[in-house]
Amino acid sequence: MHEWDCIIVGAGASLATVFGRQKRKTLLLERNVSEPDRIVGELLQPGGIKALEALGIEDAVEGIDAIHVKGYQLLWNNESVNIPYVNKKSSYHKHISYQGRSFHHGRFVMKLRQHAVANESVTMIESTVLDVIENPLTQQVLGVKAFIKATQQYEHYFAPLVVIADGCFSKFRKQFISKPVIIKSNFVGLILENVTLPMPFYGHVILSNRSPILMYQLSTHHTRILIDLPGKLPSNTTGELKKYLKEVITPILPKNIQSSFIDALDNQKIRSMPNCFLPPSLNTKPGLIILGDAMNMRHPLTGGGMTVALNDAVLLSDLLSPSSVPSFQDTDLVLHKMFIFHWKRKKFSAVINILAQILYFLFSPTDIYLNILQKGCFKYFQLGGIAISGPISLLSGFVLNSLFFYQS
C-alpha cells in the first residue's frame, strides 16, 4: 500500500509537472512509457504555445524538429485563401507574434514527461490501472489498483485526489460520466515524405464536395495528411479503403502532392482514428477529477484538443494551488474549485469546441444547401481583414471570449 497527494492516470504529464512544482507528492501512472505513435495530437495552436509558457515548459516544442505554423491555407475548387495568425498586442510599443507548432506527437509527449519526472515530487510508473478504489459507504474515490509492468505485481495506491486523463478511449469514462461519445467520422492518416506544400509553414485545409482533407508539416522531411471519412470506414483488410483513397482522394490533392500520396498508400500502413464529440461534464465525484479527452472532445479538424487541455492545466494550477487548496484532503474545497473550473474553462474551451463542430459541419457538405454555405464561407474569407482575423483569433486560442462569435 502506497500513499500520495495525487495520482494521475494517463497522459497527465503537464499537470504532474504543475503539482510537482507545488511540492505535491504526485504519482503518474502511464500504461506505456515508450514514445507514442499517433496520427493526431500533432498540431498545437498559438494559444497552446502560450499555455506552455504559462506552465514554464515552453521548451517542450524545442529539440524535436517541430515546424513553426503561421496560419492556414484554405483550398477550394482551384482557389485559395491565406489565413495567417494575428499578432497580439501586449503593450503600446510591442507586438508578440505567436505561432503554432506541428510535430511528431510522440516526441512532444516525451518532452512533457521529461519535465514531469525531473521534479523530485513526481514519480512515473509504467503500469495498467485496473480499478478505481472507492469507499463503499461514501463513494469517495480513495485510490487505484494497478498492475506494474516492471515487477509483474499488483499494487494499490492511495491518494486524496485521483486524476483520470486516459484519453479518447478512456477505460473509466463510462463509470463516472453518463454523456455518450458521438462518432461522426474517422480520420485516415499517412505521412508524405519530402513534399513541398503550396504554402510552407501553413496548415492546409482542402475543401471539395467530399469531407475536408488536412495537411501540415510534421518535421523537416515529413508531412501529415489526414482525410476525413464520414460514416462507416471502408474496409482496410479487403483493400476497399486503399482503392477509395487512390481513386477518389488523389485527384482532389494538389498536383505536386499526388505522387507522394500514392507512394505512401503503397508503402505505409493506412492508419485511422475516430473523430469524437463529447461535451464537458462537471466533476462531482469526491476524490476524482476527469480531464482531457476522457472528459471533453471536439472534432480535431481545427487542431484544438491539446490547446484546450494545456489551458485546463494552466487554470487548475491556479485553482488548486497550495494557497487556494492547502491539502487535497479537503474534498469539499476541491469539489468547490472544480465547480469553478467547469464554468471558468468555458470562456476558453467553448470557443474552440463550438468552432470545431461548426467548421466540420460546414466543410463536410451533405447536400446542395451546405455546398452553398461552404461557398459563402470561402468567399467571406476572401474578403480579408476582419473576415479572417476574427475567425483565426478564435481558432488560434487568442480570443478567450465566446461573445466574439457575434463579430465573426
Buried (B, 14 or more C-beta within 10 A) or exposed (E): EEEBBBBBBBBBBBBBBBBBBBEBBBBBBBBEBEEBEBBBBBBBBBBBBBBBEBBEBEEBBEEBEBBEBBBBBBBBEEEBBBBBBBEBEEEEEEEEEBBBBBBBBBBBBBBBBBBBBEBEBBBBBBBBBEEBBBEEEEEBBBBBBBBBBEEEEEBEBBBBBBBBBBBBEBBBBEBBBEBEBEBBBBBBBBBBEEBEBBBEBBBBBBBBEBBBBBBBBBBEEBBBBBBBBBEEBBEBEEEEBBEBBBEEBBEBBBEEBBEBBBEBBEEEEBBBBBBBBBBBBEBEBBBBBBBBBBBBBBBBBBBBBBBBBBBBBBBBBBBBBEEEBEEBEEBEBBBBBBEEBBEBBEBBBBBBBBBBBBBBBBBBBEEEEBEEBBBEBBEBBBEEEEBBBBBBBBBBBBBBEBEBBEEB
